[in-house]
Amino acid sequence: MDGKTIKLNVSGTCFELSQTSMTKLLETKSEATETLLKLKKDNNTEVFFERHPGIFPSILGYLQGREMHFPSSVCVGEFLEELKFWGIDTKYISKCCLSKVVTFTDEQKTLQIMEKDQNVKDEKRTELLKKVEGKQSWERIQARGWLVLEEPSTSVLAKIHVLIEYNEAMETVNILET
């Protein structure tokens, strides 16, 4: 490892790093750092990483002092995972690519909220269905009523209810237009 360059084999694609780039990479304290420190101990000049070879050129560019851009063919989430593996903070992503990261992060938060809401809805539906099967008649009637109002796909009555509501809404719009 005392040579002028160190070879990184990233899933079959070979890259050579200067001592300066290697030092910068070792400062990141990442998963990759552990492997590289082991390489230094063993005095090897080549190390293999089973990572995305199309992303590493962006990381290498950053290590060499250039701005870090990510390839358009790569998912933002996958790129962020690679940055985490190599121990590089997202603040080093170039400004032109940063909007994609912000959009991706916002979309992920929205998806998490939607999944949580769907899980809550599924739990309520399951609870209502259990009440429909329950022994007490009032709970059964109440649960069926809620299913008709909130779950249009549960029965013919629920579908009819939705059609009536839609029809009333359209009539109201027609009245307001005249």
OpenMM code with the backbone's topology and positions (N, CA, C; nanometers):
from openmm import Vec3, app, unit

residues = "MET ASP GLY LYS THR ILE LYS LEU ASN VAL SER GLY THR CYS PHE GLU LEU SER GLN THR SER MET THR LYS LEU LEU GLU THR LYS SER GLU ALA THR GLU THR LEU LEU LYS LEU LYS LYS ASP ASN ASN THR GLU VAL PHE PHE GLU ARG HIS PRO GLY ILE PHE PRO SER ILE LEU GLY TYR LEU GLN GLY ARG GLU MET HIS PHE PRO SER SER VAL CYS VAL GLY GLU PHE LEU GLU GLU LEU LYS PHE TRP GLY ILE ASP THR LYS TYR ILE SER LYS CYS CYS LEU SER LYS VAL VAL THR PHE THR ASP GLU GLN LYS THR LEU GLN ILE MET GLU LYS ASP GLN ASN VAL LYS ASP GLU LYS ARG THR GLU LEU LEU LYS LYS VAL GLU GLY LYS GLN SER TRP GLU ARG ILE GLN ALA ARG GLY TRP LEU VAL LEU GLU GLU PRO SER THR SER VAL LEU ALA LYS ILE HIS VAL LEU ILE GLU TYR ASN GLU ALA MET GLU THR VAL ASN ILE LEU GLU THR".split()
positions = [
    Vec3(0.0829, -0.1194, 0.0000),
    Vec3(0.0000, 0.0000, 0.0000),
    Vec3(0.0872, 0.1257, 0.0000),
    Vec3(0.2166, 0.1079, 0.0038),
    Vec3(0.3061, 0.2229, 0.0020),
    Vec3(0.3310, 0.2722, -0.1398),
    Vec3(0.2742, 0.2039, -0.2415),
    Vec3(0.2908, 0.2447, -0.3808),
    Vec3(0.2188, 0.3740, -0.4101),
    Vec3(0.2334, 0.4178, -0.5358),
    Vec3(0.1734, 0.5447, -0.5734),
    Vec3(0.0231, 0.5341, -0.5952),
    Vec3(-0.0254, 0.4190, -0.6350),
    Vec3(-0.1696, 0.4027, -0.6565),
    Vec3(-0.2194, 0.2759, -0.5888),
    Vec3(-0.3486, 0.2769, -0.5623),
    Vec3(-0.4150, 0.1605, -0.5031),
    Vec3(-0.5267, 0.1227, -0.5986),
    Vec3(-0.5394, -0.0056, -0.6256),
    Vec3(-0.6419, -0.0515, -0.7194),
    Vec3(-0.7668, -0.0943, -0.6432),
    Vec3(-0.8809, -0.0400, -0.6877),
    Vec3(-1.0104, -0.0815, -0.6344),
    Vec3(-1.0852, -0.1519, -0.7460),
    Vec3(-1.1261, -0.2728, -0.7186),
    Vec3(-1.2071, -0.3491, -0.8127),
    Vec3(-1.3507, -0.3406, -0.7620),
    Vec3(-1.4337, -0.2644, -0.8329),
    Vec3(-1.5728, -0.2459, -0.7921),
    Vec3(-1.6595, -0.3303, -0.8844),
    Vec3(-1.6953, -0.4493, -0.8369),
    Vec3(-1.7768, -0.5453, -0.9128),
    Vec3(-1.7236, -0.5686, -1.0538),
    Vec3(-1.5925, -0.5840, -1.0642),
    Vec3(-1.5318, -0.6171, -1.1925),
    Vec3(-1.4768, -0.4983, -1.2690),
    Vec3(-1.5111, -0.3791, -1.2293),
    Vec3(-1.4577, -0.2591, -1.2937),
    Vec3(-1.3448, -0.2054, -1.2058),
    Vec3(-1.2254, -0.1947, -1.2653),
    Vec3(-1.1081, -0.1542, -1.1870),
    Vec3(-1.0856, -0.0033, -1.1931),
    Vec3(-1.0506, 0.0515, -1.0780),
    Vec3(-1.0195, 0.1933, -1.0638),
    Vec3(-0.8874, 0.2034, -0.9893),
    Vec3(-0.8086, 0.3053, -1.0222),
    Vec3(-0.6848, 0.3295, -0.9494),
    Vec3(-0.6973, 0.4612, -0.8748),
    Vec3(-0.6649, 0.4571, -0.7467),
    Vec3(-0.6723, 0.5763, -0.6626),
    Vec3(-0.5321, 0.6195, -0.6231),
    Vec3(-0.5116, 0.7490, -0.6227),
    Vec3(-0.3844, 0.8031, -0.5751),
    Vec3(-0.3837, 0.7955, -0.4224),
    Vec3(-0.2674, 0.8143, -0.3646),
    Vec3(-0.2568, 0.8146, -0.2185),
    Vec3(-0.3443, 0.9250, -0.1593),
    Vec3(-0.3520, 1.0394, -0.2280),
    Vec3(-0.4322, 1.1519, -0.1794),
    Vec3(-0.5801, 1.1136, -0.1736),
    Vec3(-0.6288, 1.0528, -0.2815),
    Vec3(-0.7696, 1.0101, -0.2849),
    Vec3(-0.7956, 0.9019, -0.1809),
    Vec3(-0.6993, 0.8105, -0.1670),
    Vec3(-0.7154, 0.7025, -0.0696),
    Vec3(-0.7191, 0.7593, 0.0721),
    Vec3(-0.6346, 0.8556, 0.1009),
    Vec3(-0.6338, 0.9184, 0.2334),
    Vec3(-0.7676, 0.9856, 0.2608),
    Vec3(-0.8205, 1.0545, 0.1614),
    Vec3(-0.9505, 1.1210, 0.1760),
    Vec3(-1.0603, 1.0178, 0.2025),
    Vec3(-1.0531, 0.9044, 0.1343),
    Vec3(-1.1521, 0.7981, 0.1540),
    Vec3(-1.1383, 0.7358, 0.2928),
    Vec3(-1.0155, 0.7181, 0.3386),
    Vec3(-0.9936, 0.6592, 0.4711),
    Vec3(-1.0439, 0.7498, 0.5839),
    Vec3(-1.0515, 0.8790, 0.5587),
    Vec3(-1.0995, 0.9738, 0.6596),
    Vec3(-1.2507, 0.9670, 0.6799),
    Vec3(-1.3214, 0.8973, 0.5909),
    Vec3(-1.4682, 0.8955, 0.5974),
    Vec3(-1.5236, 0.8064, 0.7073),
    Vec3(-1.4458, 0.7166, 0.7604),
    Vec3(-1.4910, 0.6255, 0.8671),
    Vec3(-1.6191, 0.5512, 0.8251),
    Vec3(-1.6113, 0.4817, 0.7152),
    Vec3(-1.7275, 0.4133, 0.6586),
    Vec3(-1.7079, 0.2625, 0.6585),
    Vec3(-1.8075, 0.1923, 0.6020),
    Vec3(-1.7949, 0.0466, 0.5861),
    Vec3(-1.6752, 0.0148, 0.4972),
    Vec3(-1.6560, 0.0967, 0.3952),
    Vec3(-1.5446, 0.0751, 0.3031),
    Vec3(-1.4105, 0.0934, 0.3735),
    Vec3(-1.4057, 0.1844, 0.4687),
    Vec3(-1.2818, 0.2132, 0.5413),
    Vec3(-1.2275, 0.0890, 0.6109),
    Vec3(-1.3183, 0.0111, 0.6710),
    Vec3(-1.2752, -0.1108, 0.7409),
    Vec3(-1.2002, -0.2039, 0.6466),
    Vec3(-1.2557, -0.2234, 0.5278),
    Vec3(-1.1915, -0.3109, 0.4294),
    Vec3(-1.0586, -0.2523, 0.3844),
    Vec3(-1.0555, -0.1213, 0.3645),
    Vec3(-0.9327, -0.0566, 0.3186),
    Vec3(-0.8227, -0.0602, 0.4245),
    Vec3(-0.8601, -0.0464, 0.5506),
    Vec3(-0.7605, -0.0557, 0.6583),
    Vec3(-0.7033, -0.1965, 0.6670),
    Vec3(-0.7889, -0.2951, 0.6432),
    Vec3(-0.7430, -0.4346, 0.6407),
    Vec3(-0.6435, -0.4534, 0.5259),
    Vec3(-0.6735, -0.3902, 0.4128),
    Vec3(-0.5855, -0.3948, 0.2962),
    Vec3(-0.4492, -0.3359, 0.3315),
    Vec3(-0.4513, -0.2255, 0.4039),
    Vec3(-0.3273, -0.1584, 0.4427),
    Vec3(-0.2436, -0.2489, 0.5335),
    Vec3(-0.3127, -0.3180, 0.6267),
    Vec3(-0.2422, -0.4103, 0.7174),
    Vec3(-0.1764, -0.5243, 0.6404),
    Vec3(-0.2526, -0.5797, 0.5441),
    Vec3(-0.2027, -0.6944, 0.4671),
    Vec3(-0.1030, -0.6534, 0.3593),
    Vec3(-0.0864, -0.5222, 0.3412),
    Vec3(0.0062, -0.4683, 0.2419),
    Vec3(-0.0321, -0.5058, 0.0987),
    Vec3(-0.1616, -0.5195, 0.0736),
    Vec3(-0.2104, -0.5473, -0.0617),
    Vec3(-0.2229, -0.4174, -0.1398),
    Vec3(-0.2248, -0.4293, -0.2716),
    Vec3(-0.2422, -0.3106, -0.3548),
    Vec3(-0.3740, -0.3133, -0.4310),
    Vec3(-0.4542, -0.4179, -0.4122),
    Vec3(-0.5843, -0.4250, -0.4787),
    Vec3(-0.6881, -0.4797, -0.3816),
    Vec3(-0.8078, -0.4214, -0.3881),
    Vec3(-0.9165, -0.4674, -0.3031),
    Vec3(-1.0440, -0.4733, -0.3874),
    Vec3(-1.1263, -0.5710, -0.3554),
    Vec3(-1.2515, -0.5916, -0.4289),
    Vec3(-1.3698, -0.5457, -0.3443),
    Vec3(-1.4595, -0.4682, -0.4056),
    Vec3(-1.5854, -0.4273, -0.3429),
    Vec3(-1.6998, -0.4711, -0.4331),
    Vec3(-1.7948, -0.5391, -0.3757),
    Vec3(-1.9121, -0.5798, -0.4530),
    Vec3(-2.0182, -0.4701, -0.4394),
    Vec3(-1.9984, -0.3645, -0.5184),
    Vec3(-2.0856, -0.2473, -0.5155),
    Vec3(-2.1231, -0.2098, -0.6585),
    Vec3(-2.2043, -0.1076, -0.6745),
    Vec3(-2.2493, -0.0631, -0.8063),
    Vec3(-2.1332, 0.0053, -0.8797),
    Vec3(-2.0846, -0.0552, -0.9886),
    Vec3(-1.9689, 0.0024, -1.0570),
    Vec3(-2.0001, 0.1313, -1.1336),
    Vec3(-2.1269, 0.1561, -1.1650),
    Vec3(-2.1629, 0.2773, -1.2381),
    Vec3(-2.1680, 0.4012, -1.1514),
    Vec3(-2.1735, 0.3821, -1.0212),
    Vec3(-2.1810, 0.4956, -0.9291),
    Vec3(-2.0417, 0.5389, -0.8829),
    Vec3(-1.9506, 0.4444, -0.8763),
    Vec3(-1.8188, 0.4763, -0.8207),
    Vec3(-1.7443, 0.5876, -0.8945),
    Vec3(-1.7577, 0.6024, -1.0268),
    Vec3(-1.6882, 0.7154, -1.0914),
    Vec3(-1.7279, 0.8517, -1.0333),
    Vec3(-1.8523, 0.8672, -0.9917),
    Vec3(-1.8950, 0.9930, -0.9282),
    Vec3(-1.8245, 1.0118, -0.7944),
    Vec3(-1.8126, 0.9027, -0.7204),
    Vec3(-1.7455, 0.9071, -0.5903),
    Vec3(-1.5963, 0.9336, -0.6093),
    Vec3(-1.5391, 0.8688, -0.7093),
    Vec3(-1.3974, 0.8897, -0.7393),
    Vec3(-1.3717, 1.0353, -0.7781),
    Vec3(-1.4609, 1.0925, -0.8572),
    Vec3(-1.4479, 1.2334, -0.8951),
    Vec3(-1.4463, 1.3234, -0.7729),
    Vec3(-1.5336, 1.2946, -0.6774),
    Vec3(-1.5358, 1.3719, -0.5522),
    Vec3(-1.4036, 1.3555, -0.4770),
    Vec3(-1.3546, 1.2321, -0.4685),
    Vec3(-1.2286, 1.2067, -0.3974),
    Vec3(-1.1116, 1.2788, -0.4639),
    Vec3(-1.1234, 1.3010, -0.5948),
    Vec3(-1.0176, 1.3700, -0.6685),
    Vec3(-1.0349, 1.5220, -0.6672),
    Vec3(-1.1383, 1.5692, -0.5947),
    Vec3(-1.1554, 1.7133, -0.5789),
    Vec3(-1.2571, 1.7777, -0.6721),
    Vec3(-1.3264, 1.6980, -0.7515),
    Vec3(-1.4287, 1.7547, -0.8397),
    Vec3(-1.5647, 1.7504, -0.7713),
    Vec3(-1.6632, 1.8170, -0.8337),
    Vec3(-1.7996, 1.8119, -0.7811),
    Vec3(-1.8563, 1.6719, -0.8012),
    Vec3(-1.9448, 1.6336, -0.7114),
    Vec3(-2.0034, 1.4999, -0.7208),
    Vec3(-2.1408, 1.5088, -0.7878),
    Vec3(-2.1502, 1.4482, -0.9050),
    Vec3(-2.2758, 1.4382, -0.9792),
    Vec3(-2.3150, 1.2914, -0.9807),
    Vec3(-2.4442, 1.2647, -0.9985),
    Vec3(-2.4768, 1.1238, -1.0119),
    Vec3(-2.5373, 1.0949, -1.1475),
    Vec3(-2.5099, 0.9740, -1.1966),
    Vec3(-2.5555, 0.9363, -1.3299),
    Vec3(-2.7083, 0.9365, -1.3386),
    Vec3(-2.7599, 0.9800, -1.4523),
    Vec3(-2.9054, 0.9866, -1.4694),
    Vec3(-2.9690, 0.8475, -1.4744),
    Vec3(-2.8899, 0.7461, -1.5050),
    Vec3(-2.9444, 0.6105, -1.5153),
    Vec3(-2.9557, 0.5401, -1.3799),
    Vec3(-2.9165, 0.6085, -1.2730),
    Vec3(-2.9145, 0.5463, -1.1405),
    Vec3(-3.0247, 0.6058, -1.0532),
    Vec3(-3.0910, 0.5204, -0.9794),
    Vec3(-3.1935, 0.5633, -0.8842),
    Vec3(-3.1278, 0.6469, -0.7741),
    Vec3(-3.1952, 0.7538, -0.7361),
    Vec3(-3.1417, 0.8417, -0.6315),
    Vec3(-3.1218, 0.7642, -0.5013),
    Vec3(-3.2163, 0.6763, -0.4690),
    Vec3(-3.2056, 0.5967, -0.3469),
    Vec3(-3.0819, 0.5087, -0.3469),
    Vec3(-3.0540, 0.4472, -0.4612),
    Vec3(-2.9356, 0.3614, -0.4717),
    Vec3(-2.8080, 0.4451, -0.4595),
    Vec3(-2.8095, 0.5633, -0.5192),
    Vec3(-2.6939, 0.6524, -0.5100),
    Vec3(-2.6679, 0.6925, -0.3650),
    Vec3(-2.7751, 0.7244, -0.2933),
    Vec3(-2.7611, 0.7628, -0.1521),
    Vec3(-2.7084, 0.6468, -0.0676),
    Vec3(-2.7514, 0.5243, -0.0999),
    Vec3(-2.6989, 0.4064, -0.0286),
    Vec3(-2.5489, 0.3917, -0.0518),
    Vec3(-2.5060, 0.4153, -0.1755),
    Vec3(-2.3630, 0.4058, -0.2061),
    Vec3(-2.2836, 0.5132, -0.1311),
    Vec3(-2.3388, 0.6339, -0.1261),
    Vec3(-2.2705, 0.7404, -0.0510),
    Vec3(-2.2534, 0.7006, 0.0947),
    Vec3(-2.3580, 0.6409, 0.1491),
    Vec3(-2.3512, 0.5969, 0.2890),
    Vec3(-2.2426, 0.4907, 0.3059),
    Vec3(-2.2377, 0.3952, 0.2134),
    Vec3(-2.1370, 0.2894, 0.2212),
    Vec3(-1.9955, 0.3475, 0.2172),
    Vec3(-1.9744, 0.4437, 0.1270),
    Vec3(-1.8416, 0.5018, 0.1117),
    Vec3(-1.8151, 0.6116, 0.2137),
    Vec3(-1.9155, 0.6459, 0.2958),
    Vec3(-1.8966, 0.7436, 0.4029),
    Vec3(-1.8921, 0.8881, 0.3565),
    Vec3(-1.9651, 0.9176, 0.2507),
    Vec3(-1.9646, 1.0535, 0.1969),
    Vec3(-2.0992, 1.1188, 0.2263),
    Vec3(-2.0950, 1.2366, 0.2842),
    Vec3(-2.2160, 1.3102, 0.3213),
    Vec3(-2.2842, 1.3665, 0.1963),
    Vec3(-2.4163, 1.3744, 0.2014),
    Vec3(-2.4927, 1.4260, 0.0870),
    Vec3(-2.4668, 1.5746, 0.0619),
    Vec3(-2.4097, 1.6434, 0.1588),
    Vec3(-2.3825, 1.7868, 0.1394),
    Vec3(-2.2779, 1.8109, 0.0302),
    Vec3(-2.2067, 1.7058, -0.0098),
    Vec3(-2.1053, 1.7206, -0.1133),
    Vec3(-2.1605, 1.6987, -0.2539),
    Vec3(-2.2881, 1.6683, -0.2659),
    Vec3(-2.3499, 1.6525, -0.3979),
    Vec3(-2.3588, 1.7906, -0.4620),
    Vec3(-2.3281, 1.7975, -0.5898),
    Vec3(-2.3313, 1.9270, -0.6589),
    Vec3(-2.4722, 1.9858, -0.6569),
    Vec3(-2.4796, 2.1174, -0.6648),
    Vec3(-2.6081, 2.1872, -0.6557),
    Vec3(-2.7037, 2.1449, -0.7665),
    Vec3(-2.6511, 2.1151, -0.8841),
    Vec3(-2.7390, 2.0781, -0.9950),
    Vec3(-2.8073, 1.9430, -0.9715),
    Vec3(-2.7491, 1.8584, -0.8905),
    Vec3(-2.8077, 1.7268, -0.8611),
    Vec3(-2.8833, 1.7247, -0.7285),
    Vec3(-2.8653, 1.8268, -0.6481),
    Vec3(-2.9239, 1.8293, -0.5141),
    Vec3(-3.0765, 1.8319, -0.5167),
    Vec3(-3.1344, 1.8966, -0.6176),
    Vec3(-3.2814, 1.9031, -0.6247),
    Vec3(-3.3418, 1.7637, -0.6392),
    Vec3(-3.2715, 1.6742, -0.7085),
    Vec3(-3.3203, 1.5363, -0.7228),
    Vec3(-3.3229, 1.4658, -0.5869),
    Vec3(-3.2224, 1.4931, -0.5055),
    Vec3(-3.2154, 1.4329, -0.3720),
    Vec3(-3.3287, 1.4853, -0.2844),
    Vec3(-3.3518, 1.6163, -0.2905),
    Vec3(-3.4589, 1.6769, -0.2106),
    Vec3(-3.5941, 1.6201, -0.2535),
    Vec3(-3.6174, 1.6117, -0.3845),
    Vec3(-3.7424, 1.5554, -0.4362),
    Vec3(-3.7585, 1.4111, -0.3910),
    Vec3(-3.6522, 1.3333, -0.4030),
    Vec3(-3.6571, 1.1925, -0.3618),
    Vec3(-3.6902, 1.1803, -0.2136),
    Vec3(-3.6249, 1.2617, -0.1311),
    Vec3(-3.6479, 1.2583, 0.0137),
    Vec3(-3.7921, 1.2945, 0.0462),
    Vec3(-3.8438, 1.3989, -0.0187),
    Vec3(-3.9835, 1.4387, 0.0030),
    Vec3(-4.0797, 1.3276, -0.0383),
    Vec3(-4.0517, 1.2649, -0.1525),
    Vec3(-4.1378, 1.1562, -0.1996),
    Vec3(-4.1346, 1.0378, -0.1034),
    Vec3(-4.0181, 1.0079, -0.0478),
    Vec3(-4.0075, 0.8974, 0.0472),
    Vec3(-4.0875, 0.9264, 0.1735),
    Vec3(-4.0816, 1.0510, 0.2209),
    Vec3(-4.1596, 1.0892, 0.3392),
    Vec3(-4.3088, 1.0779, 0.3099),
    Vec3(-4.3503, 1.1233, 0.1921),
    Vec3(-4.4909, 1.1146, 0.1525),
    Vec3(-4.5353, 0.9694, 0.1448),
    Vec3(-4.4512, 0.8841, 0.0866),
    Vec3(-4.4841, 0.7413, 0.0780),
    Vec3(-4.4978, 0.6782, 0.2160),
    Vec3(-4.4103, 0.7156, 0.3078),
    Vec3(-4.4195, 0.6624, 0.4440),
    Vec3(-4.5498, 0.7039, 0.5099),
    Vec3(-4.5904, 0.8287, 0.4902),
    Vec3(-4.7168, 0.8765, 0.5463),
    Vec3(-4.8334, 0.8006, 0.4849),
    Vec3(-4.8284, 0.7819, 0.3529),
    Vec3(-4.9367, 0.7101, 0.2849),
    Vec3(-4.9445, 0.5646, 0.3310),
    Vec3(-4.8289, 0.5006, 0.3463),
    Vec3(-4.8273, 0.3619, 0.3933),
    Vec3(-4.8820, 0.3517, 0.5348),
    Vec3(-4.8456, 0.4469, 0.6190),
    Vec3(-4.8954, 0.4484, 0.7563),
    Vec3(-5.0471, 0.4664, 0.7566),
    Vec3(-5.0961, 0.5618, 0.6752),
    Vec3(-5.2404, 0.5844, 0.6658),
    Vec3(-5.3125, 0.4603, 0.6143),
    Vec3(-5.2524, 0.3933, 0.5159),
    Vec3(-5.3138, 0.2720, 0.4614),
    Vec3(-5.3177, 0.1619, 0.5665),
    Vec3(-5.2118, 0.1500, 0.6450),
    Vec3(-5.2094, 0.0494, 0.7517),
    Vec3(-5.3175, 0.0765, 0.8555),
    Vec3(-5.3341, 0.2041, 0.8918),
    Vec3(-5.4389, 0.2414, 0.9881),
    Vec3(-5.5757, 0.2087, 0.9298),
    Vec3(-5.5944, 0.2414, 0.8029),
    Vec3(-5.7222, 0.2133, 0.7365),
    Vec3(-5.7486, 0.0624, 0.7320),
    Vec3(-5.6463, -0.0152, 0.7000),
    Vec3(-5.6615, -0.1611, 0.6964),
    Vec3(-5.6968, -0.2168, 0.8338),
    Vec3(-5.6327, -0.1623, 0.9377),
    Vec3(-5.6627, -0.2078, 1.0742),
    Vec3(-5.8070, -0.1765, 1.1116),
    Vec3(-5.8534, -0.0552, 1.0767),
    Vec3(-5.9919, -0.0181, 1.1060),
    Vec3(-6.0891, -0.1070, 1.0299),
    Vec3(-6.0556, -0.1349, 0.9049),
    Vec3(-6.1427, -0.2205, 0.8233),
    Vec3(-6.1504, -0.3606, 0.8831),
    Vec3(-6.0366, -0.4139, 0.9236),
    Vec3(-6.0333, -0.5464, 0.9858),
    Vec3(-6.1168, -0.5473, 1.1130),
    Vec3(-6.1033, -0.4406, 1.1911),
    Vec3(-6.1809, -0.4292, 1.3152),
    Vec3(-6.3312, -0.4252, 1.2848),
    Vec3(-6.3693, -0.3492, 1.1826),
    Vec3(-6.5109, -0.3416, 1.1441),
    Vec3(-6.5626, -0.4764, 1.0950),
    Vec3(-6.4808, -0.5446, 1.0172),
    Vec3(-6.5221, -0.6763, 0.9671),
    Vec3(-6.5394, -0.7757, 1.0816),
    Vec3(-6.4540, -0.7645, 1.1839),
    Vec3(-6.4697, -0.8515, 1.3010),
    Vec3(-6.5998, -0.8207, 1.3737),
    Vec3(-6.6348, -0.6913, 1.3797),
    Vec3(-6.7597, -0.6530, 1.4458),
    Vec3(-6.8807, -0.7022, 1.3679),
    Vec3(-6.8700, -0.7033, 1.2355),
    Vec3(-6.9802, -0.7538, 1.1528),
    Vec3(-7.0058, -0.8998, 1.1862),
    Vec3(-6.8986, -0.9721, 1.2148),
    Vec3(-6.9114, -1.1135, 1.2494),
    Vec3(-6.9446, -1.1333, 1.3969),
    Vec3(-6.9429, -1.0243, 1.4742),
    Vec3(-6.9695, -1.0328, 1.6182),
    Vec3(-7.1113, -1.0787, 1.6479),
    Vec3(-7.1366, -1.1072, 1.7739),
    Vec3(-7.2647, -1.1634, 1.8156),
    Vec3(-7.3689, -1.0564, 1.8461),
    Vec3(-7.3264, -0.9390, 1.8918),
    Vec3(-7.4226, -0.8363, 1.9306),
    Vec3(-7.4751, -0.7660, 1.8064),
    Vec3(-7.6058, -0.7589, 1.7945),
    Vec3(-7.6668, -0.7074, 1.6723),
    Vec3(-7.6383, -0.5588, 1.6496),
    Vec3(-7.6376, -0.4762, 1.7570),
    Vec3(-7.6133, -0.3335, 1.7377),
    Vec3(-7.4725, -0.3089, 1.6825),
    Vec3(-7.3714, -0.3766, 1.7350),
    Vec3(-7.2349, -0.3617, 1.6843),
    Vec3(-7.2269, -0.4044, 1.5386),
    Vec3(-7.2983, -0.5098, 1.5056),
    Vec3(-7.2981, -0.5605, 1.3690),
    Vec3(-7.3595, -0.4565, 1.2740),
    Vec3(-7.4731, -0.3982, 1.3144),
    Vec3(-7.5405, -0.2978, 1.2313),
    Vec3(-7.4517, -0.1742, 1.2160),
    Vec3(-7.3931, -0.1303, 1.3265),
    Vec3(-7.3056, -0.0128, 1.3239),
    Vec3(-7.1845, -0.0377, 1.2327),
    Vec3(-7.1231, -0.1531, 1.2441),
    Vec3(-7.0062, -0.1863, 1.1628),
    Vec3(-7.0426, -0.1920, 1.0147),
    Vec3(-7.1571, -0.2513, 0.9835),
    Vec3(-7.1997, -0.2568, 0.8428),
    Vec3(-7.2249, -0.1165, 0.7892),
    Vec3(-7.2824, -0.0308, 0.8735),
    Vec3(-7.3052, 0.1079, 0.8327),
    Vec3(-7.1753, 0.1786, 0.7980),
    Vec3(-7.0740, 0.1612, 0.8832),
    Vec3(-6.9448, 0.2236, 0.8562),
    Vec3(-6.8808, 0.1662, 0.7303),
    Vec3(-6.8960, 0.0376, 0.7093),
    Vec3(-6.8409, -0.0232, 0.5879),
    Vec3(-6.9080, 0.0347, 0.4636),
    Vec3(-7.0393, 0.0558, 0.4707),
    Vec3(-7.1114, 0.1145, 0.3574),
    Vec3(-7.0603, 0.2562, 0.3312),
    Vec3(-7.0384, 0.3335, 0.4377),
    Vec3(-6.9962, 0.4727, 0.4230),
    Vec3(-6.8490, 0.4880, 0.3828),
    Vec3(-6.7626, 0.4015, 0.4339),
    Vec3(-6.6189, 0.4215, 0.4144),
    Vec3(-6.5523, 0.3260, 0.3159),
    Vec3(-6.6130, 0.2140, 0.2889),
    Vec3(-6.5513, 0.1142, 0.2016),
    Vec3(-6.6472, 0.0771, 0.0885),
    Vec3(-6.6468, 0.1527, -0.0207),
    Vec3(-6.7433, 0.1296, -0.1275),
    Vec3(-6.7313, -0.0066, -0.1965),
    Vec3(-6.6217, -0.0738, -0.1811),
    Vec3(-6.6052, -0.2020, -0.2497),
    Vec3(-6.6522, -0.3216, -0.1664),
    Vec3(-6.7044, -0.2969, -0.0456),
    Vec3(-6.7374, -0.4091, 0.0426),
    Vec3(-6.8706, -0.4756, 0.0119),
    Vec3(-6.9630, -0.4031, -0.0515),
    Vec3(-7.0939, -0.4637, -0.0785),
    Vec3(-7.1653, -0.3874, -0.1892),
    Vec3(-7.2735, -0.4466, -0.2385),
    Vec3(-7.3557, -0.3817, -0.3404),
    Vec3(-7.4183, -0.2555, -0.2820),
    Vec3(-7.4650, -0.2633, -0.1580),
    Vec3(-7.5250, -0.1480, -0.0920),
    Vec3(-7.4256, -0.0315, -0.0841),
    Vec3(-7.3009, -0.0617, -0.0547),
    Vec3(-7.1981, 0.0422, -0.0469),
    Vec3(-7.1758, 0.1064, -0.1841),
    Vec3(-7.1781, 0.0259, -0.2889),
    Vec3(-7.1600, 0.0793, -0.4247),
    Vec3(-7.2780, 0.1670, -0.4640),
    Vec3(-7.3987, 0.1252, -0.4284),
    Vec3(-7.5180, 0.2057, -0.4564),
    Vec3(-7.5084, 0.3385, -0.3820),
    Vec3(-7.4643, 0.3334, -0.2569),
    Vec3(-7.4485, 0.4557, -0.1770),
    Vec3(-7.3528, 0.5535, -0.2452),
    Vec3(-7.2412, 0.5041, -0.2977),
    Vec3(-7.1442, 0.5899, -0.3658),
    Vec3(-7.2066, 0.6511, -0.4908),
    Vec3(-7.2809, 0.5714, -0.5667),
    Vec3(-7.3461, 0.6233, -0.6872),
    Vec3(-7.4464, 0.7329, -0.6530),
    Vec3(-7.5225, 0.7141, -0.5477),
    Vec3(-7.6199, 0.8153, -0.5055),
    Vec3(-7.5470, 0.9438, -0.4653),
    Vec3(-7.4384, 0.9312, -0.3877),
    Vec3(-7.3615, 1.0494, -0.3473),
    Vec3(-7.3041, 1.1218, -0.4687),
    Vec3(-7.2522, 1.0464, -0.5632),
    Vec3(-7.1964, 1.1050, -0.6852),
    Vec3(-7.3053, 1.1784, -0.7626),
    Vec3(-7.4214, 1.1153, -0.7757),
    Vec3(-7.5335, 1.1751, -0.8477),
    Vec3(-7.5760, 1.3060, -0.7810),
    Vec3(-7.5847, 1.3066, -0.6488),
    Vec3(-7.6230, 1.4277, -0.5758),
    Vec3(-7.5195, 1.5385, -0.5953),
    Vec3(-7.3935, 1.5026, -0.5964),
    Vec3(-7.2878, 1.6020, -0.6171),
    Vec3(-7.2983, 1.6623, -0.7569),
    Vec3(-7.3241, 1.5794, -0.8572),
    Vec3(-7.3372, 1.6284, -0.9943),
    Vec3(-7.4595, 1.7188, -1.0086),
    Vec3(-7.5701, 1.6833, -0.9449),
    Vec3(-7.6905, 1.7670, -0.9488),
    Vec3(-7.6633, 1.9024, -0.8837),
    Vec3(-7.5895, 1.9023, -0.7750),
    Vec3(-7.5548, 2.0273, -0.7073),
    Vec3(-7.4700, 2.1156, -0.7980),
    Vec3(-7.3742, 2.0563, -0.8672),
    Vec3(-7.2899, 2.1315, -0.9602),
    Vec3(-7.3757, 2.1900, -1.0716),
    Vec3(-7.4687, 2.1100, -1.1253),
    Vec3(-7.5568, 2.1585, -1.2319),
    Vec3(-7.6425, 2.2744, -1.1835),
    Vec3(-7.6931, 2.2654, -1.0626),
    Vec3(-7.7767, 2.3720, -1.0069),
    Vec3(-7.6945, 2.4992, -0.9889),
    Vec3(-7.5717, 2.4851, -0.9407),
    Vec3(-7.4862, 2.6014, -0.9188),
    Vec3(-7.4441, 2.6675, -1.0500),
    Vec3(-7.4324, 2.5898, -1.1567),
    Vec3(-7.3924, 2.6443, -1.2864),
    Vec3(-7.5044, 2.7250, -1.3509),
    Vec3(-7.6297, 2.6921, -1.3181),
    Vec3(-7.7420, 2.7640, -1.3809),
    Vec3(-7.7821, 2.8869, -1.3072),
] * unit.nanometer
topology = app.Topology()
chain = topology.addChain("A")
for resn in residues:
    res = topology.addResidue(resn, chain)
    for name in ("N", "CA", "C"):
        topology.addAtom(name, app.Element.getBySymbol(name[0]), res)
